[in-house]
Amino acid sequence: MTQWFGRLPDPKSLPQLVAEMLAKVIDETPVPVETEGQKVLRIFEAHQLLGCMEGDNSLSVDYKKHLWGNP
């Protein structure tokens, strides 16, 4: 005959298990999802590329002109 050492946990009912699982999930803080823009910003900051470019203030409007010449 096999002898058990220690005590087995008390069996729990299904509603009690579900309640405990939900409480644990709700209490956990979700990790914020990094957007594509945040990812780019993080990479630029890590490589000290923010504020290192000079030019006019309308780069977001006419960036193609600066990249490929006059369209």
Secondary structure, 3 states (H helix, E strand, C coil): CCCCCCCCCCCCCHHHHHHHHHHHHHHCCCCCCCCHHHHHHHHHHHCCCCCCCCCCCCHHHHHHHHHHCCC
